[in-house]
Amino acid sequence: MVTRLYIPWKRLFKDLWFSVLLIVIYMLFLSILDDEHLLSQLSLPLSIISVPGTAISLLLAFRTNSSYQRWWEARKVWGAIVNDSRSWARQLITYLPQNENSNEIIEDMSLRQAAWCFALARNLRKQDPTADAKYLLKADEIEVLKGSKNVPNSLLYTQGKLLKELFKNGYIDTFQLVQMDTTLVKLTDSMGKCERIKNTVFPSMYTLLLEILIYFFIFFLPYGLVETNGMILLVTSVTLALAFLIIERIATYLQDPFENSSSDTPMLTLARTIEINIKQEIKYKDLPDAWKPERPYVLM
C-alpha cells in the first residue's frame, strides 16, 4: 500500500515502455514532416480532436473512480477484520474464567485468529496460506490445514467447534456464546467480501474499448496540431499521450487490491499488527516487531 506520495515509476515504465517508444517514434516522424510542411493537407480542426478527447477523459474518470472504489472497499473490509479480531481476543479474555486450563484455551484460540488473518492474506495473494502458521499454531494442526482447499475457512470452522465445546463444558453462557458466534459470522462475512473482490474481474471489454479509444486519439492528435511548429507538436502530443496512458494504467493497478503490488491493501502488515495486539493482551512474552516498508513509502 502507498503510505505517502509515491508513484510506481518503475512498474509504469516496465508496462508502458514499448507503447511509449512507438508513440515517441510516431510523433517524432510527424513533427519532422510538419517542419517540412508536408502535413498541411492533413490538418484537422482542433475542435474535432477535442471532442473524443473529452469523451475519453470522462470514461477514464469513471474507470479510475470504479477502480478506487474496489480498492477502498478492500481497505474497509480489512479494517473490519482488525476490529473483529481484537473483539474476538477481548471476548475470550473477559468471558472465560481465569485459571490455568482456560488460559491455555484463550491463548490457543487467540493465536488461531492471528493465524487466520495471515492465512487469508496469503490465500488472497495465491501464496502458501500456512507460511506464517508455524509461529502461531501447533504442528499437528498445520499438517491438517495443508490438506485443506480453503485454509482460512477451515480455521474458522475449528474456532466454531471449540466455541461449541466451551459452551458445552460451561465456560461460557448462552449470551456469551451468541456474542462470540456473531464475531465469527462477521469474520466469515469479511472473508467472503475479500473473495468476491478477488474473484470478480473488472469487465475486460470495457478496458479493451477504452484502450482502443485512447490509441485512436493518440494517433489522430498530431493532425490537430499541424498549425504549430514541429517541436511543440512533438512535446504536446507525447505529453497528452503519456497522461492518458498513465491514468489508465494506474486505474488498472487499483482495481486489483490483492495482487501483492505497491497499490495493494497492506494485508500482511495489518495481520502482523493484529498478531502484536493479540499477543500483548494475552501477556505473551516475546512480541514480534511490526513490519516496515520493504522500500520507501510502500507497505507489505
Secondary structure as GFF3:
##gff-version 3
##sequence-region A 1 300
A	DSSP	alpha_helix	9	35	.	.	.	ID=ss1
A	DSSP	three_ten_helix	40	42	.	.	.	ID=ss2
A	DSSP	alpha_helix	46	95	.	.	.	ID=ss3
A	DSSP	alpha_helix	100	124	.	.	.	ID=ss4
A	DSSP	three_ten_helix	133	135	.	.	.	ID=ss5
A	DSSP	alpha_helix	139	145	.	.	.	ID=ss6
A	DSSP	alpha_helix	151	168	.	.	.	ID=ss7
A	DSSP	alpha_helix	174	199	.	.	.	ID=ss8
A	DSSP	alpha_helix	204	220	.	.	.	ID=ss9
A	DSSP	three_ten_helix	221	224	.	.	.	ID=ss10
A	DSSP	alpha_helix	230	254	.	.	.	ID=ss11
A	DSSP	alpha_helix	267	281	.	.	.	ID=ss12
###
